[in-house]
């Protein structure tokens, strides 16, 4: 998928590229230094699933996809490859395992060395995470009090206990964004974003804590001086090595030596592309609504919020502390919810004919049924959804939480499917409200939500979310704020901006704001939110019998 070529790029213009590797695809966006995206290219990437909640990918496939889309974005934009001065990467917080000289190692029972990535959403390490939490350690206060199986130390412990030969043979363990910068430059530096948020690096103290690794059973990493997980930790946007290597440049069709920035986790790149709106990041909660969801709140001082990851120092906005929440399944939860309905197959066929995703078809249908988008909550009367199909990431840090659907009848028609969809989006919004309220109670206050991500692009979704969470929802000017965030890193690495903060202020803007509804409709949401909490609590009480 690509945009129309921009043949009007002025002579002598300079450009940057942002690369975003998500769960199911890799994308590259080419931007000018005013933040305008001139082209985007995309490749789907494979997911391999095994029993036991295992989800794996191939670093080789992802690297090949990245090189292809960078070439395509430059070609479609119609710019001189030599005009590209910087490159930034973001990626999911997935674990890449490489042997000597970068040889991929198999991370699961398939024994396929090409399957060398444990994907972020893989939950094979639930038992290890629970054991780490039972042991307790001071570093856990910087992950909301409880470590998640989505983080890397439980996954490393799983490898050590279940595939010791692979653990021992590993030369490097990378977060995916750091793998991409290594492939591009040969530099082994890690980003403060990746290792602070997912590996327990203490960025505010500029150190790993050896006692944590020894206590949980990963003392070998500490004994080696952390050589396999990172000894050079730098802030996102830092220029790495000597830029693109000859081999990487040839693969991408760019100049050797092109600046490459230390990267970020994908959601955090969305934060970089959005929270600069208004010049006060602490006012804005960045909400990335995609396959999963991620909330990111910036504060000048650390705020400890039980059940919400962080506080992480300088992991997103340089010099500020970050609290990170969200859910492991968000857009994916809506897909799962809809799949249960008898009308889903017919509706999916209709969506395919129109070449739109099923949720977009349903959002359009819901919007057509009402005079005002906020009225759509009435369509879901009696239907209530707690969409925790993959646990509750925040504010309960409960991987065992499960979804609740209440109020289903025998209906099999399309209109009832629309109603179920509306109830599901409301449930996503109430989960967001829980996080906002929990953070506010602890002292991390926000004034508005800035939304990004593919599942949050529809005006209908944005209005239902603002009504459900009770905060204004701001749409950024950029259609691709995650790609813009990565491109900002590349621009800083190339010296086009003095720092990430100034680039954020210059290149981020608001396209519009959705405001919460009042009156009777607000009262409906209040009652539905109370029901959401009741159903959630009931599910916790009854799930063990």
C-alpha positions in Angstrom: 0.0 0.0 0.0 1.5 3.3 -1.0 0.5 6.9 -1.3 0.5 8.8 -4.6 4.0 9.9 -5.6 4.8 13.5 -4.6 6.6 14.8 -7.7 6.6 18.4 -6.4 9.3 17.8 -3.8 11.5 21.0 -4.0 15.0 20.6 -5.3 17.5 20.3 -2.4 14.8 19.2 0.1 15.8 16.9 2.9 13.8 14.0 4.1 13.6 11.4 6.9 12.1 8.0 7.1 10.2 6.4 10.0 9.8 2.6 10.1 7.1 1.1 12.2 7.1 -2.7 12.8 3.8 -3.7 14.3 2.3 -7.1 15.1 1.1 -7.9 11.6 2.9 -5.6 9.3 5.9 -3.3 8.7 5.4 0.2 7.3 7.8 2.9 6.2 6.8 6.6 5.9 8.9 9.2 4.1 8.5 12.7 5.5 9.7 16.2 4.8 11.1 18.3 7.6 7.7 20.0 8.0 6.2 16.7 9.1 4.3 16.0 5.9 4.3 12.4 4.9 5.0 12.1 1.2 4.7 8.3 0.8 4.1 5.2 2.8 4.8 1.5 2.0 3.6 -1.6 3.8 4.4 -5.4 4.0 2.5 -8.0 6.0 4.6 -10.1 8.3 3.9 -13.6 9.5 2.8 -14.7 12.9 3.4 -18.3 14.0 1.2 -19.7 16.8 1.7 -22.8 19.0 -0.2 -24.3 21.9 0.4 -22.7 25.3 -0.2 -19.1 24.1 3.0 -19.1 22.1 3.4 -16.5 19.3 6.6 -16.2 17.3 8.0 -14.3 14.3 11.1 -14.2 12.1 13.7 -11.5 12.4 15.0 -12.4 8.9 11.5 -11.9 7.4 11.0 -8.6 9.2 14.4 -7.3 8.1 13.7 -8.2 4.5 10.3 -6.5 4.7 11.9 -3.3 6.2 14.4 -3.0 3.4 11.7 -3.5 0.8 9.4 -0.9 2.2 12.1 1.7 2.6 13.0 1.3 -1.1 9.3 1.5 -2.1 8.6 4.6 0.0 11.5 6.4 -1.6 10.5 5.3 -5.1 6.8 6.3 -4.6 7.7 9.7 -3.2 9.8 10.3 -6.2 12.7 11.8 -4.2 16.4 11.3 -4.6 17.6 8.6 -2.1 20.5 10.9 -1.3 18.0 13.4 0.1 17.2 11.0 3.0 19.2 12.3 5.9 17.9 10.2 8.8 16.1 7.0 9.6 14.2 6.1 12.8 12.7 2.7 13.9 9.9 1.7 16.2 8.7 -1.9 16.8 6.7 -4.0 19.1 8.4 -5.0 22.4 9.2 -8.5 21.1 12.3 -10.5 22.1 14.8 -11.4 19.4 17.3 -14.2 20.2 20.5 -14.4 18.1 23.5 -16.8 18.2 27.0 -16.1 17.2 27.4 -13.6 14.2 23.7 -12.9 14.4 22.5 -16.4 13.6 18.8 -16.8 14.4 18.0 -19.3 17.1 14.7 -21.2 17.5 12.7 -20.0 20.5 10.1 -22.7 20.6 9.2 -26.3 20.0 9.1 -25.9 16.2 12.9 -25.9 16.2 12.8 -23.6 13.2 15.7 -21.2 13.6 13.8 -18.6 11.5 11.3 -18.4 14.3 13.7 -16.5 16.6 11.3 -13.9 18.0 9.0 -14.3 21.0 6.3 -11.8 20.2 5.1 -9.3 22.8 1.7 -10.9 23.1 3.1 -14.4 23.7 2.0 -15.5 27.2 4.2 -18.6 27.6 6.0 -17.0 30.6 2.9 -16.4 32.9 4.2 -18.8 35.5 7.7 -17.2 35.4 6.1 -13.7 35.8 4.0 -14.9 38.8 7.1 -16.4 40.4 9.0 -13.2 40.0 6.1 -11.2 41.5 6.0 -13.6 44.5 9.7 -13.2 45.1 9.4 -9.4 45.0 12.2 -6.9 44.5 12.6 -3.2 44.6 12.8 -2.9 40.8 9.2 -4.0 40.6 8.0 -0.7 41.9 9.0 0.7 38.6 6.7 -1.6 36.7 3.6 -0.8 38.7 4.4 -3.4 41.4 3.9 -6.5 39.2 5.9 -7.6 36.2 4.0 -8.7 33.1 4.5 -11.9 31.1 4.7 -9.5 28.1 8.0 -8.1 29.5 11.4 -9.6 28.6 12.8 -10.9 31.9 10.0 -13.5 32.4 10.5 -14.6 28.8 14.3 -14.9 29.3 13.6 -17.0 32.4 11.3 -19.2 30.4 14.0 -19.7 27.8 16.6 -20.6 30.5 14.3 -23.1 32.2 12.7 -24.6 29.1 15.3 -24.2 26.3 18.6 -23.9 28.2 20.6 -24.9 25.2 19.2 -21.8 23.3 19.6 -19.5 26.3 23.3 -20.6 26.6 24.0 -20.4 22.9 22.5 -16.9 22.6 25.0 -14.1 21.7 22.5 -11.3 22.0 19.0 -10.8 23.3 17.4 -7.8 21.6 14.2 -5.9 21.9 13.0 -5.8 18.3 13.6 -2.0 17.8 17.2 -2.5 19.0 17.6 -5.4 16.7 16.7 -3.2 13.7 19.1 -0.5 14.7 21.9 -3.2 15.1 21.1 -4.6 11.7 21.2 -1.1 10.2 24.4 0.1 11.9 26.2 -2.7 13.6 25.9 -0.8 16.9 24.9 -2.8 20.0 23.5 0.2 21.8 20.1 -0.2 23.3 17.4 2.4 23.7 16.4 3.7 27.1 12.8 3.2 25.9 13.1 -0.5 25.3 15.2 -1.6 28.2 13.6 0.7 30.8 10.0 -0.2 29.9 10.5 -4.0 29.2 13.8 -5.2 30.7 13.9 -3.5 34.2 16.8 -1.1 33.4 16.8 1.7 35.9 17.3 4.7 33.6 17.1 7.3 36.4 20.1 5.6 38.0 21.7 4.6 34.6 22.2 1.0 35.7 20.9 -2.6 35.7 20.3 -4.0 39.2 22.3 -7.3 39.4 20.5 -8.4 42.6 17.2 -8.6 40.7 18.6 -10.8 38.0 20.3 -13.1 40.6 17.2 -13.3 42.7 14.9 -14.4 39.9 17.3 -16.9 38.4 19.0 -14.9 35.7 22.2 -14.4 37.5 24.2 -15.5 34.5 23.3 -12.2 32.7 24.6 -10.2 35.7 27.8 -12.3 36.0 28.5 -11.5 32.3 28.2 -7.8 33.0 24.9 -7.7 31.0 26.9 -8.0 27.8 24.0 -10.0 26.2 21.3 -7.5 27.0 23.0 -4.1 26.7 26.0 -2.3 28.2 25.5 0.9 26.2 22.1 2.5 26.8 21.2 5.7 25.0 18.2 7.9 24.6 15.8 7.6 21.6 17.0 9.8 18.8 20.7 9.3 19.6 22.8 8.9 16.5 24.1 5.3 16.4 27.5 4.1 15.1 28.5 5.6 11.7 25.0 5.4 10.3 23.8 2.9 7.8 26.4 0.2 7.0 27.3 -0.4 3.4 25.3 -3.7 3.4 22.2 -2.1 5.0 22.4 0.9 2.7 22.5 -1.3 -0.3 19.6 -3.4 0.9 17.5 -0.2 1.5 18.6 1.7 -1.6 20.0 4.6 0.6 23.4 6.2 1.1 25.9 4.5 3.4 26.4 6.6 6.5 22.8 7.9 6.6 22.0 8.7 10.2 20.2 6.1 12.2 18.5 6.9 15.5 18.2 4.8 18.6 14.6 3.6 18.4 11.5 3.1 20.4 8.7 0.7 21.2 5.9 1.3 18.6 3.3 2.7 21.0 5.9 5.1 22.4 6.7 6.4 18.9 3.0 7.2 18.7 3.4 9.1 21.9 6.3 11.1 20.4 4.1 11.9 17.4 1.2 13.2 19.5 2.0 14.3 23.1 3.8 17.4 21.9 0.5 18.9 20.9 0.1 22.2 22.7 3.7 22.2 23.9 2.8 20.6 27.3 3.2 16.8 27.2 2.1 16.5 30.8 -1.5 17.6 29.7 -1.8 14.9 27.2 -2.4 11.2 27.6 -1.2 9.4 24.5 -3.6 6.6 23.6 -2.5 4.2 20.9 -5.5 2.1 19.9 -4.5 -0.7 17.6 -4.3 -4.5 17.9 -3.6 -3.7 21.6 -3.9 -0.4 23.3 -1.4 1.6 25.2 -1.8 4.7 27.4 1.2 6.9 28.1 1.2 9.7 30.6 4.2 12.0 31.2 5.0 13.7 34.5 7.8 15.9 35.6 8.3 13.8 38.8 7.9 10.1 39.3 4.3 8.9 40.2 3.9 5.4 41.4 0.6 3.9 40.2 -0.3 0.4 41.3 -1.1 -1.8 38.3 0.2 0.7 35.8 3.7 0.2 34.4 6.4 2.7 35.4 7.3 5.3 36.3 10.0 5.1 33.7 12.6 7.9 33.4 13.2 9.4 29.9 11.6 6.4 28.2 9.5 8.6 25.9 9.7 12.3 26.4 13.3 13.1 27.3 13.7 14.2 30.9 10.1 13.3 31.9 8.7 10.2 33.7 6.3 7.9 32.0 3.4 5.8 33.2 2.3 3.2 30.8 -1.0 1.3 30.8 -3.4 -0.1 28.2 -4.7 -3.6 27.3 -3.1 -6.5 25.6 -6.1 -6.8 23.3 -8.0 -3.8 22.1 -8.7 -3.8 18.3 -8.0 -7.6 18.5 -10.6 -7.8 21.3 -13.2 -6.1 19.1 -12.4 -8.6 16.3 -12.8 -11.5 18.7 -16.1 -10.2 20.1 -17.6 -9.8 16.6 -16.5 -13.2 15.6 -18.9 -14.8 18.0 -22.0 -13.3 16.4 -24.1 -15.3 13.9 -24.2 -12.3 11.5 -20.4 -11.8 11.5 -19.6 -13.9 8.4 -22.2 -12.2 6.2 -21.1 -8.7 7.5 -17.4 -9.6 6.9 -18.3 -10.5 3.3 -20.1 -7.1 2.9 -17.0 -5.3 4.4 -14.7 -7.2 2.0 -16.9 -6.0 -1.0 -16.5 -2.4 0.2 -12.8 -3.0 0.9 -13.0 -1.9 4.5 -12.4 -3.7 7.7 -15.5 -5.1 9.5 -15.2 -2.7 12.4 -15.3 0.3 9.9 -18.4 -1.1 8.3 -20.1 -1.4 11.7 -18.9 2.1 12.7 -20.4 3.5 9.5 -23.6 1.6 10.1 -23.9 2.8 13.7 -23.3 6.4 12.7 -26.0 6.2 10.0 -28.6 5.1 12.6 -28.3 8.2 14.8 -28.6 12.0 14.4 -25.6 12.6 16.7 -22.8 10.1 17.2 -23.2 10.2 21.0 -26.7 8.9 20.6 -25.3 5.6 19.5 -24.8 4.4 23.1 -28.6 3.8 23.1 -28.2 1.2 20.4 -26.3 -1.0 23.0 -29.0 -0.8 25.6 -28.9 -4.0 27.7 -25.6 -5.2 26.1 -22.5 -4.9 28.2 -18.9 -6.0 27.3 -15.8 -6.2 29.4 -13.4 -7.0 26.5 -10.5 -8.6 28.5 -10.0 -11.6 26.2 -6.2 -11.5 26.9 -6.2 -10.4 30.5 -6.1 -6.9 32.1 -2.8 -5.1 31.6 -3.9 -2.0 33.6 -4.9 -1.0 36.2 -5.1 -4.6 37.7 -2.0 -6.2 36.1 -4.0 -9.4 35.9 -3.1 -11.7 33.0 -5.8 -14.2 34.1 -8.7 -11.7 33.7 -11.2 -12.7 31.0 -13.9 -11.1 28.9 -17.6 -10.8 29.9 -20.4 -10.4 27.5 -23.8 -9.8 29.2 -27.2 -9.3 27.6 -27.0 -11.5 24.5 -30.2 -12.9 23.1 -31.2 -15.1 20.2 -30.9 -12.3 17.6 -28.9 -13.2 14.4 -29.4 -10.0 12.4 -27.0 -7.3 11.3 -28.5 -4.6 13.5 -27.8 -6.7 16.6 -24.2 -7.1 15.4 -23.9 -3.3 15.2 -25.3 -3.1 18.8 -22.7 -5.6 20.0 -20.0 -3.6 18.3 -21.1 -0.4 20.0 -21.1 -2.2 23.4 -17.6 -3.4 22.7 -16.3 0.1 21.9 -18.0 1.4 25.0 -16.2 -1.4 27.0 -12.8 -0.2 25.5 -13.6 3.3 26.7 -14.6 2.3 30.2 -11.3 0.4 30.5 -9.5 3.6 29.5 -11.5 5.5 32.1 -10.4 3.1 34.8 -6.7 3.8 33.9 -7.3 7.6 33.9 -9.0 7.5 37.3 -6.4 5.2 38.9 -3.6 7.4 37.7 -5.4 10.5 38.9 -5.9 9.0 42.4 -2.1 8.4 42.5 -1.3 11.9 41.4 -0.8 11.6 37.6 -3.5 13.9 36.2 -4.2 14.5 32.5 -6.5 17.0 30.7 -7.1 15.3 27.4 -6.5 12.1 25.4 -4.6 12.3 22.1 -5.5 9.3 20.0 -3.5 7.3 17.4 -3.5 3.8 15.9 -5.5 2.1 13.2 -8.5 1.1 15.4 -9.0 4.7 16.6 -9.2 6.5 13.3 -13.0 6.6 12.8 -14.9 9.6 14.1 -17.5 7.4 15.5 -15.0 5.5 17.6 -13.4 8.7 18.8 -16.7 10.1 20.0 -17.8 7.0 21.8 -14.4 6.8 23.5 -14.6 10.4 24.7 -18.1 9.9 26.0 -17.1 6.7 27.8 -13.9 8.0 29.3 -15.1 11.5 30.1 -12.1 13.3 28.7 -11.7 15.2 25.4 -10.2 13.1 22.6 -7.9 15.0 20.3 -7.1 13.8 16.8 -3.6 14.7 15.6 -3.0 16.4 12.2 -0.8 13.5 11.1 -2.7 10.5 9.8 0.3 8.4 10.8 1.6 9.7 14.2 3.5 6.5 14.9 5.4 6.8 11.7 5.9 10.5 12.4 7.3 9.7 15.8 9.9 7.4 14.3 10.7 9.9 11.7 11.2 12.6 14.4 13.9 10.3 15.9 15.6 10.1 12.5 15.4 13.9 12.1 17.0 14.4 15.5 19.7 11.9 14.8 20.5 13.7 11.5 20.8 17.0 13.3 17.7 18.6 11.7 16.4 19.4 15.2 18.4 20.0 18.3 16.5 17.5 20.4 13.4 15.4 20.5 11.3 17.9 22.4 11.8 20.7 19.9 11.0 18.3 17.0 7.8 17.2 18.8 6.6 20.8 19.3 7.4 21.7 15.7 5.9 18.7 13.9 2.9 17.8 16.1 -0.5 19.5 15.8 -4.2 18.9 16.5 -6.7 18.4 13.7 -9.8 18.5 15.9 -11.2 17.6 19.3 -14.2 15.4 20.3 -15.7 16.6 23.6 -17.7 14.4 26.1 -21.4 14.4 25.9 -23.4 15.7 28.9 -27.0 15.3 30.2 -28.9 12.1 29.9 -26.4 10.4 27.7 -23.6 11.1 30.2 -25.7 9.5 32.8 -26.2 6.4 30.7 -22.4 6.1 30.4 -22.1 6.5 34.2 -24.5 3.7 34.7 -22.8 1.5 32.1 -19.4 2.2 33.7 -20.8 1.1 37.1 -22.0 -2.1 35.4 -18.6 -2.6 33.7 -16.9 -2.5 37.1 -19.5 -4.9 38.6 -19.1 -7.4 35.8 -15.3 -7.2 36.0 -15.4 -7.8 39.7 -17.9 -10.7 39.4 -15.7 -12.4 36.8 -12.7 -12.2 39.1 -14.8 -13.8 41.9 -16.1 -16.8 39.8 -13.2 -17.6 37.5 -11.7 -20.4 39.6 -14.7 -22.7 39.8 
